[in-house]
Amino acid sequence: MQSQPVSIFERAFKKLVPGGLESVGRRGADIMNIAADLPDAEASIVQEWIDNCLSENGGQVEARNRAAMLGRAYLKLSRAGKIRFLGLLAEQYGVNESSVENAIRQWQSADSGQKTLAAQALRKALEPSRTALLKQFNGVPSGVKFLVDMRDELLTFCKDYPALKPLETDLRNLLATWFDVGLLQLEEISWNSSAAMLEKLIAYEAVHAIQSWNDLKNRLDSDRRCFAFIHPNMPEEPLIFVEVALVNGLAGNVQKLLDENAPIQDIDAADTAIFYSISNAQRGLAGMSFGNFLIKQVVKKLRDEFPHLKQFATLSPIPGFCRWLDGTPAKELAQLPGGEQWLSFPPPRDPVRSNLVDTTGGQQEALTKLAAAYLTSTKPDSGRAIDPVAHFHLSNGAQLARLNWMADTSEKGLKQSAGLMVNYLYELPKIVHRSQHYTTAGTVSQSPAIKKLLK
């Protein structure tokens, strides 16, 4: 993750400071030469540099240049050095309590004519000083991507260093403003897209790994479509992307969809758009929901291009199924559809091996029923589906339509979901109604086929 941001920031630094380190003076050389682990003796250099950025001595342009140098220095730090750097921001550049207390007094004593100004001053006092520094990166070429990657690292660091959480929250709030869905652009990605964009698809594909350039070319053929959300400040970086196959009927096997030797579908005869992979490309934007808007915009675009399409559905993994099956006590499983049948088979009851050697169909029936029970189970405290992919599609208004046996025979598919995959059906007139029922009451919309499995 670090190699690419470094090169981007290096180019940005050269544009902002054409003369390189020689043109920024002794203090500039000091910030660029700090040790990778940022020892105490050099932390003061970083703090002085942050103070200079916040003071905006020399104007906003100079402050932006200093922010670029600070970012360049950060990227050269080791993991320990970055934690110390971020700890400095979290501990030393928060809210000034005395300023807040003074602003509260001013607001409380202000007359009606001054109340608005006093309220504005109070809001400003409540903003951590580090926020101003983070905003300066927004004006630096590639600065937004730098901050997205910084939050990615913060999410990891916060697990061991909870004191960094306030900084992560501040950064998340800023990014949520900058990445409002109204600012995003829907872009179709094809084989003719830039090499940089195609490389990103290979790197970021999180559902079904892209094995080769031929594999990628097959996924971008004439009977396929790929769409991504792009931010104007990150033009070569997809935020989230979806891969679509135009087929006849509900697809039930991902290996067939990805078969490079399969004949190309006649898209004029296709009646179904299958969303077979949706990947979030930027972990630093975790918690910001783009998928709902992406699916709806892609459906609209596909309907405009192919008005003869009758169905919009997914072929989705069930990533938590085997883990749930292994972790659920036998007493609880026995109460579920297919549970007693599954427990009646002699141990070891390995769902992966069962897929491969089951000749009677009994284990298939038991596992399929248990998968239906799993996908319709919700958490008692929130009403959310316990499977994260199910929650995503159900909250977007999809129906749990069909379970497919041996639909993903890859190592990952067998390990996570015993080879099972599920179709979620997006019926456009019913999306809003189903979404509301799920989000307010935890109601999972089920097709007759799923209801039959649950009897």
N, C-alpha and C positions, 0 to 999 in steps of 0.2 A: 504493500500500500504506500510506502514512503517514497519509492524511487520515482514514481510519476509526479507527485506534488513537488518534489525537490526540483526536477527539471523545469516544471512550469514556473515555479517561483523564481528560479534562476533567470529565466527569460524576462519575467516581469521586472525583476530587480535591475537588469541591464537596461531596460527601456526607461525606467524611472531615474536611474543614476548611471548615465552612459559612461562616465569615467571610472566606474568600478570603485573598489575600496580606496584607491588613491585619492578620489575626489571627496570623500566623506570625512576626512580628518582622523585624528588620533582616536577620539571616542568611538567613531564608527568602526575602526579597526579593532578596538577593544571588544565591542559587542559581537563582532564576527569571529573572534578568536577565543571565545569562552570555551572551557573544557566541556566535553560531551556530557559528563555527569553533573555539571553545574555545582561545583563546590561552594561552600559558604563564602569564601573569599571573593568569588565572582558573581554571587547573587546580587550584590550591591550594584554591579554594573548593569545588570538587567533592570533592577528597580529604578536606577537613574534614567535609563533609556525609556522605560514606561512613563515615568514622570514627564520626560521631555515630550513624548507623544501626546500626553493628556494636556500639557500646557499650551500646545500648538504655537510654540515660539517659532516665528518665521512664517506663520500662516498655515492654512490647511494643507497646501501642497507639500510643504516641508514635513508636516506631521504625517502625511500619507507616505512620504518617502521613508521616514523613520519607521513607520509601521511595517513597510515592506522589508526593511532590514531586520526588524525584530522577528518577523515571520520566517525569514531566511535563516536566522540564527536558531530559532526553535526547531526547524526541520533537521538541523545538524546534531541535535541533542540525542542522547541515548534514552531508553525508557525511564531510567532513574532521573536523568536530567529533565525530561519533560514533566515528570510528576512534580519535581521541585519547582519548575517554572510555573506550572498550573496552580500549585499550592500557593505560590506567591500571589498570583492573581486572586485566588479565592480568599486568602486570609487578609491581605493588605489593601485590597481595592474593592471593598464592599460598600455598604451604605454608611455614611457619616452620621452617627446617632445624634450628635449635638446639632448638626444642621437640620435633621429631621425634627428634633424637639423645638428648635427655634421656628421652623416653618409652621409647625402645628400651632404654636402660640400666635404667630402672625395671622394665621387663618382664623383662629378662634376670636381674635380681637378685631378683625377687619370689619369695616362697615359694609353695607350692601353694595356700595359702588366698587369696593376693592376686593370683594369676596372671590371673584373669578380669577383675578391676578394672584391672589394668595393661594388659591387652590392649585393653580399652575405651578407656582413655586414649590408647593408641597409635593406635587407629583415628581418634579425634577429632583428634589432632595431625596426622595425614596428610591431613585434610580442608582444602582451601584456605579461607582466611578469606572469600573472595568468595562461597563457597557459601552462607554464612549470609545474605548480602545478597540473593542470588537467591531464597532461600527466603522472605524477607520479602514479596516480591511476590506469593507464593501467597495471602497473606491480604488482598490489596488487590483490590477489585472490578475485574474485567477485567485483573488482574495476570498471570494465566496466559497470556491472549492476547498481552499485552505481551511476555512472555518468548518465546513462539513466534515472534512477529515479529522479536524481537531476534536469535534464532538464524538466522532467514531472512537477515537482513542480515549476520550473522557468516559464514555460508557463502559469501557473495559476497566479503566483505572478506578472508577467509583466503587467497583465491587470490593476492592481492597482498601480504598482510601475514601470513606464516606464524606470527609471534609470537603471533597471536590464537588459534591452534589450541587451546592448553590450556584457554582460557576456553570456546571452542565445545564442547570435549569435556565439560567440567564441566556445561555447560548441557544438553547432549544427555543425559547420564546422569540429571540431575534430571527432565527431561521424560519420559524413558523410564519412570521410576518413577511419575510422575503420570498417564501415559497408558497404563498397563497395560490390556490388552483387557478384563480383568474389571471395569474401572470404566466402560467405554463403554456407551452405550445405543443400541440399534438403533431408528431412527425412520423411519416411512414418511412420505415427503414427497408431498403432493398439492396440487392447485390451491387447496385451502382452507388450506394452511399459511400462516404469516405472510409478509407482503410482504418482510420482511427476509431470511427464509430463501430465498424464491424469487429474490430479487436475488442472493443468494450463489451459487445454482445457475448463473445466467447468467454471473456473473463467474468462477467456478472451473471450468466445463466445459472440459476440456483435450483431449478427443478429437474431438468434433464440435461446433464452436461453435454456441451457441444464437443464432439470427438475430433473433428478435423474441419478444414476449410470446405471439403466436399459435403460434410454434414451440414455446415452452415448454409452453403449454396442450396442444398435441398430444402432447407427450412425457409428459404426466401424465393422459392420457385414460383411459377405463375399461378399455381393453385394454393399458394400460401400468402399470408400477410403478416407483417410485423409492425407494431406501432409502439412509440415511446413518447413519454412526456419529457420535454426539454426545457430548461430554464435559460433565459437570454444571457445570463452571466456565466453559464456553463454549457456553451453550445455544442461541445463534443462529448458531453457526459449525459447519458440517459439516466433519468431519476427512477423510472419504473418502465418496464416494457412487457408486452404481451405478444405471444406467438399464436397464430390462428391458422387452422386448416379448413379448407372449403371442401366438404364431403357430402355424401348422401346418407342421411340417418345419423343416429348417435354413434360416435366412434367408441369402441370398447377395448382397444388395445393400442398402447402407445408405441410399442415396437413396430407395429404395422404403419402407424402414422409417420414414424421416423425412418422407415426403410428407404434407403437411397435408391434401391433398385425397383421400387414400386412404380407403376405407371402413373403419369401425371393425370390428375382428375380433370374432367371437363367442367370448368367453373360455371359454364352456362347451364349445366344440368344439376349443379350442386344445390341442395336444399337446406343445408345445415352449416353453420359456422361453429367450429369447435375451438374453444380457447384451451390449449393444452399446456401452456406454460405462462405463468405470470411471475416476474422476478423483480423484487426491489433491488435497485442497483447501488444505492447509497445508504450504508448502515448509519451514517451520521444524520440521516433524516428519519430515523426510526421514531415511530409514534405519530408521524404526520401521514394522514390517510390520503393517498392518491388513487388507490386501486378502484374505488367506487366510481370516481369521475372518469378514470381511464376506460373502464368497461363500457360505461354509458356512451362516451364519445365515440368509441370504436364501433359499438353497435350501430350508432347513427350513421357513421361514415360507411360501414359495410352495407347498410340498408340503402343508402343513396347510390352506391356503386353496383349493388346486386339486389335489386328490388324483388327478385324471385326467391330470396332466402326466406325460409319459413321458421327455422329454429336457430336459437343461439344458446349454446350449452358449453360446458367445460368437460374435460377429461382430467380429473384431479387426483392427486395422491391422497393417502390417508396416513400422514406421517406419524401419528401417535398411536396407531392401532395396536401394533405388537407390544409396545411398551405398556399400554393399558392392559392388554390381555395378560401379560406376565405379572403385572403389579396388582391385579384385582384378586382378592381372596376367593377361594373356591366357593365359599358359602354365598357370596354375592353373585358370582357368575351363574350359579345354579338357578338363581331367580330370574335370569334374563333369557330371552328367546335364543335357543341353540346352546345354552349354557350346560344343561344336564347332558345333552347329546355329546358335547365336546369333552366333558369330564368323564364320560363313560369309556372313552378310548384309553387304553393303557398308556402310562407314562413311558418315556418322556413325550409329552405332548408339544411337539415343536411345530408351530404353524408353517414355517418355511418348508420343513421336510414333508409335512402333510400335503402341501401343494404338489410336491414332486412325486409322491409315491401313492397317493390316494387313488384307489381303483374302484371303490364302491360308490364314491360320491357323498358318503356320509359325513366325512370331515369337511368337505367343501360346503355342504349345506349348513353345518354347524358354524363354521367360521363366517360364512356370509351373513347368517342371522345375527351373530355376535357383532359383526361390523356394522350392521344396521342399527343395533342397539347402541353401540358406541357413538355413531354419528348423530343420533337423536338425543343423546344424553347431554344434560346441561349442568353447569355448576350451580349448586343451591344458593350461593351467596349473590351471584350476579345474573343468573339466567342465561349465561353465554354457553354456547356449545363447548365441550371440553376439547374438541379437536380444533386447532387454530385455523386450518384451511376451511373447515365447515363454518366456523364463526364468520370468517371473511365473506364467504359467498351468501350465507343466510342473512347476514346483516345488510347485504346489498340487494336482497329481495329475490334470491334464487330459490328454487325448489329442489329438494333431495330427490333425484329422479330414478337413478338405476345404479346398482352395484355390478361390477364387472370382474369375473373370476379370471385369474392369471392374466391380468391386463398390463402388468409391468413386471417382467421377469428379470429385470436388471438386479444386480446385487443389492443396490439401495432399495429398490421396490420390494424385494422379497424380505429384506431385513426390517423395514419400517412398517409395511402394511400387508405382509404375507402375499404379495403380488396383486392384491385387490386395488382397484381404482373406482372412482365414483363419478357419475355425470350429475352436475348441477345444471338445472334448466332455468334459463332466463326467459320467462314469458312476459313480454313488454307491458301488456295492459295490467298485469298483476304484480309487478315489481314493487311499487310503492306500498300496496296493501300488505304484501308478505313481509316486507322490511319492517313496517310499523308493528305488525303482530309479533315478529321475532324480537325486536329491540325493546318493546314494552312488556311483553308477556312471556318471552322465551319460547314462543310457538314455532316449531320446526315444520315447515310445509313439506308434505310427503306425497309422493306419487302412489297410485294404487299398488304398484309392484313393491315398494318399500313397506307399505302398510301390511301387505300380505306376509312379508318376512317377519314382521314384528308380532304377528298373532301367536 
